[in-house]
């Protein structure tokens, strides 16, 4: 019986290999996890920057536009052609307002009324009637009578007869001058006026009585 030879104990190679393999596998999983996490972070950052550029909330995924949809016009800006048209329209309106203001300023201003009452007009078709004194019915223009007297167009007396020798003269109720009695007499009334006042103030033809419209006069 011989002595049993002691076999040298070999190191547990399979266990060491398994340990090394598990360590390498763990490192691979760890690197894969880190790389996946990094890629996820990059995608999230890209989505965040894209959403911020488009005006959406941070972190919100950008909505995919439909394939056939057209892009809506941006409301942040106006086309240059539209801006120039608006500018021209505003300038035209401003110029029109300036022209209107200038026209209003260039309009002639009404002149102030002359001092004193206006001259009274006498209608040519008016003929006072009745036996009432005409000054109570008609507004006579005494300024016109005064001018006629001063110009010598109204005679004070009958032509060719002096004052002291004139016979049957009467005083005109309008011009307060004398005229021949009975010259403008009427069968219906006793009022009278000189022919000059009658012709100037009432009727140039002197065909009717200025007080009662009796014809023939």
Number of C-alpha atoms within 10 A of each C-alpha: 3 4 5 6 6 6 6 6 6 6 8 8 9 9 10 11 11 11 12 12 12 12 12 12 12 12 12 12 12 12 12 12 12 12 12 12 12 12 12 12 12 12 12 16 14 14 17 19 15 17 18 15 11 10 10 15 12 16 15 13 14 16 8 6 9 8 6 6 7 8 8 6 9 8 6 5 8 11 9 9 9 10 12 12 11 12 11 12 12 12 12 12 11 11 12 12 12 12 12 11 11 11 11 11 10 9 8 8 8 6 6 6 8 7 6 6 7 8 11 12 10 13 9 11 8 12 17 18 15 16 13 13 14 20 11 8 12 12 11 18 14 13 11 14 19 13 12 17 16 10 9 10 11 19 15 20 18 15 10 7 10 11 12 6 7 15 12 10 16 18 17 20 16 18 18 12 17 20 24 21 17 14 14 19 16 20 11 13 14 12 19 24 28 27 19 21 18 19 15 16 21 21 18 13 9 17 13 18 27 26 22 20 16 16 11 10 15
